[in-house]
Amino acid sequence: MKKYIICLFIIVSASQYGCKKFLDITPIDKLTGNNFYKTREDMEANITDMYGELFDKYTKTSFAGATGEFRSGEVIPAAEGGLGRSASALIGGHTRQTPNPQGSTEKQNVPLTTVNDRLLLRALGPGDWGGYNFSDLTRWGEYYRVIQSANLLISKVEDGIPALTAEESKRYIAEAKFIRCLCYFQMVRLYGDVVYYTAAFQKDPLPRENMVSVITKCIADLKDFRNDLPATFSDPSQRGVRASRGAAIGLLMNMNMWNAGFDLPNRTSYYQETAALGKEIMDSKAFRLLPINEWAKVAKGRSEESLFELFRTLNYNQDLNDPFAQANAYSPFGDAFIHFPYKQPEYTHRYSFSVFSSEYMRKLYPEDDPTDLRLSVWFVAPFDQNASTFQLRKFALNTFADANNPNLDLNPDNTYLIMRYPDAILLRAEAAANLGNDDIAIACLNEVRRRAGSREYGNGNDLPLKDAIFLERSKELMGEGSRYFDLVRTKRVLSKEWTDNPLTSDKFNRGGWTWPIDGGALFNNPKMSLNSYWIGSGL
């Protein structure tokens, strides 16, 4: 068991499996399943590989930043140090050209790439912003490798594995279904319509399926199996990093709210389901909000707030001198927002590369609510755009490795938070508000605000309830990869009031909120199509 737990957290090396036929992808374990799925250890090894593949995919780029935050436009280059020559040239020379004291413009320029379609397309290629590896966001092959592995595991367990008890069989099926649904949910939010399949061996070409249909199938796939997952873990090292009932509920809530934004004739039923699931997870008492002054425990990982995370710790790096033994240094969201003493080594990290616009910060933290402790716990100079003073230390409060090697680019020791308990609480609040159940919505909203020491809703100078809940999600989940998707599903992305980078209705309807799909997806599949918004001259 000790060996298994350690393996679960080690960064899985890059996969080298081929894709020779449509969705005929070699399983992660490279075995057929006939000679592998025989023991509980076999099951654990396969589940571990699936989580490892997801970790590897997530950390190849700044996933939370690129997909969940930067595109809305509120992240901007820090004032000190300038944008550098590269950025100035790219945006038409409208910015000043000042020396870059840290010898790099990539991290300063990155916010610009995702608010401009043409810059984003350029960033997807080689050269500029190569460290961010944005091109990986256009490739979905890794997700389908994990899906195929989940499909195969489910098939073998349903056929019967004598070494497993009935309870173990149900749990492994439920866990594989959670992983499969998480993959589809991630892809839908990135690409819109995707290919959907659950067969253990799918070789016939399939077209992309409407994303609402895909999510509806995922909801049905997971809903009746969530109770086969453990409510809690007796081993705290597995909390948040293995699928629990709370993780399944959190995913179901997110999937229902996504469909509510696109399947308008049925949105009431999605709100009702989300509200019921939110009540279920809150009544279970399996999770709790930690005091805000204990936030470092949350960022460290495996806390009682964690519904699901991709656990990262420096303790499992095999060799800090080997860049391949570490996650991509750019992958943590906080990387571009901190400097010494939170970022190492000192002499190359004396400035933050990016900041949030002061207008956005004032919108999240209005002057009539000065008691919000997140300002002091999560930020240094929160309303300052100066590179030498501003820091978002939400993900920077834990220890970091010794920086004796000048070639290292070390971030603090924090996990990758995918779903937290406040996410579920605020989704319940949002669903309740849309159903007209304001008392429940306000109670949920205030539960999150109370933990932060923020002024409770209902004490004057309040925004409309739905708007207040939306902004609370933007504030509480900052850097966790939710904001842009919230803008999209609520259609607030169409309004300059809610984003500095709004889409027109025409761009939205043509898929301007999606990411491009790599052309390799067309290989051997005559039924496949790419996202038309990103090809030709349709920008």
C-alpha positions in Angstrom: 0.0 0.0 0.0 2.8 2.4 0.8 4.4 1.7 -2.5 1.1 2.3 -4.2 0.5 5.7 -2.5 3.9 6.9 -3.4 3.4 5.9 -7.0 0.1 7.7 -7.2 1.8 11.0 -6.5 4.9 10.7 -8.6 4.7 12.5 -11.9 4.0 10.0 -14.6 6.5 10.2 -17.5 5.3 11.3 -20.9 3.3 8.7 -22.7 4.7 7.2 -26.0 1.7 5.3 -27.1 0.6 5.6 -30.8 -2.8 6.1 -32.3 -2.7 4.0 -35.4 -6.5 3.6 -35.9 -9.4 5.7 -34.9 -9.6 5.4 -31.1 -7.7 2.2 -31.3 -5.4 3.5 -28.6 -3.0 1.3 -26.7 -4.2 1.1 -23.1 -2.1 2.9 -20.5 -0.7 -0.4 -19.2 0.0 -1.6 -22.8 -1.7 -4.9 -22.0 -4.9 -6.4 -23.4 -6.6 -6.7 -20.1 -7.1 -10.5 -20.5 -3.9 -11.2 -18.6 -3.9 -8.1 -16.4 -7.2 -7.6 -14.6 -6.9 -10.5 -12.2 -6.1 -9.0 -8.7 -6.8 -6.0 -6.6 -3.2 -4.9 -7.2 -3.9 -4.9 -11.0 -6.9 -2.6 -10.5 -4.9 -0.2 -8.3 -2.1 -0.1 -10.8 -4.5 0.8 -13.6 -6.4 3.4 -11.6 -3.0 4.9 -10.6 -1.9 5.1 -14.2 -5.2 6.9 -15.2 -4.7 9.6 -12.5 -1.0 9.9 -13.5 -1.9 10.4 -17.1 -4.4 13.2 -16.1 -1.7 14.8 -13.9 0.8 14.7 -16.8 -1.7 16.2 -19.2 -2.7 19.0 -16.7 0.9 20.0 -16.0 2.2 20.2 -19.5 0.9 23.8 -19.6 -0.6 26.4 -17.4 -4.0 24.8 -17.6 -5.9 26.8 -15.0 -4.4 30.0 -16.3 -4.7 29.5 -20.0 -8.2 28.0 -20.0 -9.8 29.3 -16.9 -8.5 32.8 -16.2 -6.3 34.6 -18.9 -8.9 34.6 -21.6 -11.3 36.9 -19.7 -8.7 39.7 -19.9 -8.2 40.8 -16.3 -4.7 39.4 -16.0 -2.2 42.0 -17.4 1.6 42.4 -17.5 3.0 44.0 -14.4 4.0 47.6 -14.7 7.6 47.4 -13.6 9.9 45.8 -16.2 7.7 46.6 -19.1 6.4 44.2 -21.7 9.7 43.8 -23.5 10.3 44.0 -27.2 8.4 40.9 -28.2 5.1 42.0 -26.7 5.4 45.5 -27.9 5.9 44.3 -31.5 3.1 41.8 -31.3 0.4 44.3 -30.2 1.4 46.9 -32.7 3.9 48.9 -30.7 1.3 50.6 -28.5 3.1 49.7 -25.3 6.3 51.1 -24.0 9.5 49.2 -24.5 11.5 49.0 -21.3 14.2 46.6 -20.3 13.1 43.3 -18.7 15.1 43.0 -15.4 14.6 39.2 -15.4 15.7 38.5 -18.9 12.4 36.9 -20.1 9.3 38.3 -21.7 7.4 35.0 -22.0 5.7 35.2 -18.7 4.9 38.9 -19.1 3.4 38.4 -22.5 1.3 35.4 -21.8 -1.9 37.2 -20.8 -1.9 39.0 -24.1 -2.0 35.8 -26.1 -5.3 34.6 -24.9 -7.3 37.8 -25.3 -6.3 38.1 -29.0 -7.3 35.3 -31.3 -4.4 35.8 -33.7 -1.9 35.9 -30.9 -3.4 32.8 -29.5 -3.0 31.0 -32.8 0.6 32.2 -32.9 1.2 31.0 -29.4 0.0 27.5 -30.3 3.0 27.2 -32.6 6.7 26.8 -32.0 8.7 29.8 -30.8 7.0 32.4 -28.7 5.7 31.2 -25.4 7.1 27.8 -26.0 7.6 27.2 -22.2 3.8 27.4 -21.8 3.3 24.6 -24.3 -0.2 26.0 -25.3 -0.3 23.7 -28.3 -0.9 20.8 -25.9 -4.3 22.3 -25.2 -5.4 21.5 -28.7 -4.6 17.8 -28.4 -7.2 15.5 -26.9 -5.4 12.1 -27.4 -4.4 11.8 -23.8 -7.9 12.2 -22.6 -9.0 9.4 -24.9 -6.2 7.1 -23.7 -7.6 7.6 -20.2 -11.1 7.0 -21.4 -10.2 3.8 -23.2 -8.4 2.6 -20.1 -11.5 3.4 -18.0 -13.7 1.6 -20.5 -11.6 -1.5 -20.5 -11.5 -1.6 -16.7 -15.3 -1.3 -16.4 -15.8 -4.0 -19.0 -13.5 -6.4 -17.2 -15.0 -5.8 -13.8 -18.5 -6.2 -15.2 -17.4 -9.5 -16.7 -16.4 -10.5 -13.2 -13.0 -10.7 -11.4 -13.0 -13.4 -8.8 -10.3 -11.7 -6.7 -12.6 -8.7 -6.0 -15.5 -8.6 -3.5 -18.8 -7.2 -4.7 -18.2 -4.0 -2.9 -14.7 -3.6 -4.4 -16.1 -4.3 -7.9 -18.7 -1.6 -7.5 -16.2 0.9 -6.2 -13.8 0.4 -9.1 -16.5 0.7 -11.7 -17.7 4.0 -10.0 -14.2 5.3 -9.8 -13.5 4.6 -13.5 -16.8 6.2 -14.4 -15.8 9.3 -12.4 -12.5 9.5 -14.3 -14.2 9.0 -17.6 -16.8 11.7 -17.0 -14.1 14.1 -15.8 -12.2 13.6 -19.1 -15.4 14.3 -21.1 -16.3 17.3 -19.1 -12.8 18.8 -19.5 -13.0 18.2 -23.3 -16.5 19.7 -23.6 -15.4 22.9 -21.9 -12.3 23.1 -24.1 -13.7 22.0 -27.5 -17.5 22.0 -27.4 -18.7 18.9 -29.3 -16.6 15.8 -28.8 -16.5 12.2 -29.8 -18.3 10.1 -27.2 -17.9 6.4 -26.6 -17.9 3.9 -23.7 -17.1 0.6 -25.5 -14.0 -1.2 -24.3 -12.7 -1.4 -27.9 -14.1 1.2 -30.3 -12.6 1.0 -33.8 -15.3 2.3 -36.1 -15.1 6.0 -36.8 -17.5 8.2 -34.9 -18.5 11.9 -35.4 -18.4 14.6 -32.8 -21.5 14.6 -30.7 -23.4 17.6 -29.4 -21.9 18.6 -26.1 -25.2 18.8 -24.3 -25.9 15.2 -25.3 -22.4 14.2 -24.1 -22.8 15.8 -20.7 -26.3 14.4 -20.4 -24.9 10.9 -21.0 -22.1 11.6 -18.5 -24.6 12.7 -15.8 -26.6 9.5 -16.3 -23.4 7.5 -16.3 -22.2 8.8 -13.0 -25.4 9.7 -11.1 -26.5 6.2 -10.0 -22.9 5.1 -9.2 -21.8 7.9 -6.8 -22.9 6.0 -3.7 -20.6 3.2 -4.6 -17.7 5.6 -3.9 -16.4 6.1 -0.3 -17.9 9.1 1.6 -14.5 9.6 3.2 -11.1 7.9 3.4 -9.7 6.3 6.5 -6.3 7.0 5.0 -5.9 10.8 4.8 -3.2 10.5 2.2 -6.0 9.5 -0.3 -8.3 12.5 0.5 -9.0 14.5 -2.6 -6.6 12.5 -4.8 -8.9 9.5 -5.2 -12.5 9.8 -6.3 -14.9 10.0 -3.4 -18.7 10.5 -3.3 -18.1 14.2 -2.8 -15.9 14.3 -5.9 -18.6 12.7 -7.9 -21.2 15.1 -6.5 -19.0 18.0 -7.3 -18.5 16.9 -10.9 -22.3 16.2 -11.3 -23.1 19.7 -10.1 -20.6 21.2 -12.5 -21.9 19.2 -15.4 -25.6 20.1 -14.6 -24.7 23.8 -14.4 -22.8 23.6 -17.7 -25.9 22.1 -19.5 -28.1 24.6 -17.8 -26.3 27.3 -19.7 -26.8 25.7 -23.1 -29.9 23.5 -22.9 -32.3 26.3 -22.0 -35.6 24.4 -22.3 -34.5 22.0 -19.6 -32.5 24.4 -17.4 -34.9 24.2 -14.5 -34.4 20.5 -14.1 -30.6 21.1 -14.1 -30.9 23.7 -11.4 -33.1 21.4 -9.4 -30.6 18.6 -9.7 -27.7 20.9 -8.8 -29.6 22.2 -5.7 -30.4 18.7 -4.5 -26.8 17.5 -5.0 -25.5 20.6 -3.1 -27.8 19.9 -0.2 -26.6 16.3 -0.2 -23.0 17.1 0.0 -23.5 19.8 2.6 -25.7 17.6 4.8 -23.1 14.8 4.6 -20.7 16.8 6.7 -17.9 14.9 4.9 -16.2 18.2 4.0 -15.7 21.5 5.7 -14.3 25.0 5.1 -11.0 25.5 7.0 -10.4 28.8 8.7 -8.9 31.2 6.3 -5.7 31.5 8.4 -5.2 27.8 7.7 -5.3 28.3 3.9 -1.8 26.9 3.5 -3.2 23.5 4.4 -5.7 23.8 1.6 -3.1 24.8 -1.0 -0.8 22.1 0.2 -3.4 19.5 -0.7 -5.5 16.6 0.7 -7.4 18.9 3.0 -11.0 18.6 4.2 -12.0 21.2 1.5 -10.7 19.1 -1.4 -13.2 17.3 -3.5 -10.7 16.4 -6.1 -7.2 17.5 -6.9 -4.1 16.4 -8.8 -1.7 16.1 -6.0 1.8 17.7 -6.3 4.5 17.8 -3.8 8.2 18.5 -4.1 8.9 15.6 -1.8 8.3 13.2 -4.7 10.7 14.8 -7.2 13.4 12.3 -7.9 16.1 14.7 -9.0 15.7 18.5 -8.8 18.6 18.8 -11.3 16.5 16.9 -13.9 13.8 19.2 -15.4 11.9 16.1 -16.5 11.6 15.0 -12.9 9.4 18.0 -12.2 6.1 19.4 -13.4 6.4 22.2 -15.9 7.5 25.2 -13.9 4.9 27.3 -15.7 2.0 24.9 -14.9 1.1 26.3 -11.4 -1.3 29.3 -11.8 0.6 31.3 -9.3 3.9 31.1 -11.1 3.6 34.4 -12.9 2.2 36.3 -9.9 4.9 35.8 -7.3 8.5 36.6 -6.7 11.1 36.3 -3.9 10.7 35.2 -1.1 7.9 32.9 -2.5 9.7 32.2 -5.7 13.2 30.8 -5.9 16.0 31.6 -6.6 16.1 35.3 -5.5 18.3 37.0 -8.1 16.2 35.8 -11.0 12.8 36.3 -9.3 12.7 39.8 -7.9 9.5 40.8 -9.8 6.1 39.4 -10.5 5.4 39.1 -14.3 1.7 39.5 -14.2 -0.9 41.2 -12.1 -4.7 41.6 -12.0 -6.1 44.9 -13.2 -7.0 47.3 -10.4 -10.5 47.7 -11.8 -11.1 44.0 -11.5 -9.7 43.8 -8.0 -11.9 46.6 -6.9 -14.9 44.8 -8.3 -14.1 41.7 -6.3 -13.1 43.6 -3.2 -15.2 46.8 -3.0 -14.2 49.5 -0.6 -17.3 49.1 1.5 -16.1 45.6 2.5 -12.6 46.0 3.9 -12.8 43.1 6.3 -12.4 40.3 3.8 -9.4 38.4 5.1 -8.6 36.9 1.7 -7.0 40.3 0.8 -4.3 39.9 3.5 -3.9 36.1 3.3 -3.9 35.7 -0.5 -2.3 38.9 -1.6 0.6 41.3 -1.1 -0.3 44.8 -2.4 -3.6 43.5 -3.9 -4.5 46.8 -5.8 -1.0 47.5 -7.0 0.1 46.8 -10.5 3.8 47.2 -9.7 5.9 44.1 -10.4 8.1 44.6 -7.3 5.2 44.8 -4.9 2.2 42.8 -6.1 2.0 39.2 -5.3 -0.8 36.6 -5.4 0.4 34.3 -2.7 -2.8 32.2 -2.6 -0.6 29.3 -4.0 2.6 30.4 -2.3 2.3 29.9 1.4 4.0 26.5 1.7 7.7 25.7 1.7 9.8 25.3 -1.4 12.9 23.4 -2.3 16.3 24.7 -1.6 17.4 26.9 -4.5 21.1 26.0 -4.6 21.0 25.3 -8.3 20.8 28.5 -10.3 19.2 26.8 -13.3 16.1 25.8 -11.4 12.7 27.6 -11.6 11.1 26.6 -8.3 7.5 27.2 -7.2 6.1 26.7 -3.7 4.9 23.2 -2.7 1.2 23.3 -3.6 -1.2 20.9 -5.2 -3.4 21.5 -8.3 -6.9 22.2 -7.0 -9.6 20.9 -9.4 -12.8 21.0 -7.2 -13.2 22.4 -3.7 -16.0 22.4 -1.3 -16.7 26.1 -1.8 -17.3 25.4 -5.5 -20.1 23.1 -4.6 -21.6 25.5 -2.0 -21.6 28.3 -4.5 -23.0 26.2 -7.3 -25.9 25.3 -4.9 -26.3 29.0 -4.2 -26.4 29.8 -7.9 -28.9 27.0 -8.7 -31.1 28.0 -5.8 -31.1 31.7 -6.9 -32.2 30.6 -10.4 -35.0 28.6 -8.9 -36.2 31.6 -6.8 -35.1 30.0 -3.5 -33.3 33.1 -2.3 -33.1 32.2 1.4 -31.1 29.0 0.5 -29.0 30.9 -2.0 -28.1 33.6 0.5 -27.4 31.1 3.3 -24.9 29.3 1.0 -23.3 32.5 -0.2 -22.9 33.7 3.4 -21.3 30.4 4.5 -18.4 31.1 2.1 -18.2 34.8 3.0 -18.2 34.1 6.8 -15.1 31.9 6.4 -13.4 34.8 4.7 -14.5 37.4 7.3 -16.4 39.2 4.5 -19.5 41.2 4.9 -22.5 39.0 4.7 -25.1 39.4 1.9 -28.2 41.3 3.2 -26.4 43.9 5.2 -26.8 46.7 2.7 -25.2 47.9 -0.6 -25.8 44.5 -2.1 -25.6 43.6 -5.8 -28.4 41.5 -7.3 -28.1 38.0 -5.7 -27.1 36.2 -8.9 -24.5 38.7 -9.7 -23.1 38.6 -6.1 -22.8 34.8 -6.3 -21.0 35.0 -9.6 -18.5 37.5 -8.3 -18.0 35.4 -5.1 -17.1 32.4 -7.3 -14.6 34.6 -9.2 -13.1 35.7 -5.9 -13.1 32.5 -4.0 -12.0 30.3 -6.9 -9.4 32.7 -8.4 -6.6 30.8 -10.1 -8.4 27.4 -9.9 -9.6 27.4 -13.5 -13.3 28.3 -13.1 -13.8 31.9 -14.1 -13.8 31.8 -17.9 -16.0 28.7 -17.9 -18.4 30.5 -15.6 -18.5 33.4 -18.0 -19.2 31.1 -20.9 -22.0 29.0 -19.3 -23.8 32.0 -17.9 -23.3 34.0 -21.2 -21.7 36.8 -19.2 -18.8 36.5 -21.6 -21.0 38.5 -24.0 -20.9 41.6 -21.8 -18.1 44.1 -21.1 -19.6 44.5 -17.7 -18.3 41.1 -16.7 -15.2 40.6 -18.7 -12.5 42.7 -20.3 -12.5 40.4 -23.3 -16.1 40.0 -24.3 -17.3 37.9 -27.3 -19.9 39.1 -29.7 -22.9 36.9 -30.1 -21.7 35.9 -33.6 -18.3 34.9 -32.3 -19.8 33.0 -29.4 -22.2 31.1 -31.6 -19.4 30.2 -33.9 -17.4 28.7 -31.1 -15.1 31.6 -30.2 -15.0 30.5 -26.6 -13.5 27.1 -27.5 -9.9 26.0 -28.2 -8.7 24.8 -31.6 -8.5 21.1 -32.1 -5.2 19.7 -33.4 -5.5 18.5 -37.0 -4.2 15.1 -36.0 -7.8 14.4 -34.8 -8.8 14.0 -38.4 -6.4 11.1 -39.0 -8.3 8.0 -40.2 -11.7 9.4 -39.3 -13.7 10.7 -42.2 -16.5 11.7 -39.8 -14.4 14.0 -37.8 -14.4 17.9 -38.1 -12.4 20.6 -36.5 -13.7 23.8 -34.8 -14.5 26.0 -37.7 -14.0 29.2 -35.8 -10.3 28.6 -35.7 -9.7 27.6 -39.3 -9.7 29.7 -42.5 -10.5 33.4 -42.1 -13.4 33.1 -39.8 -11.9 35.2 -37.0 
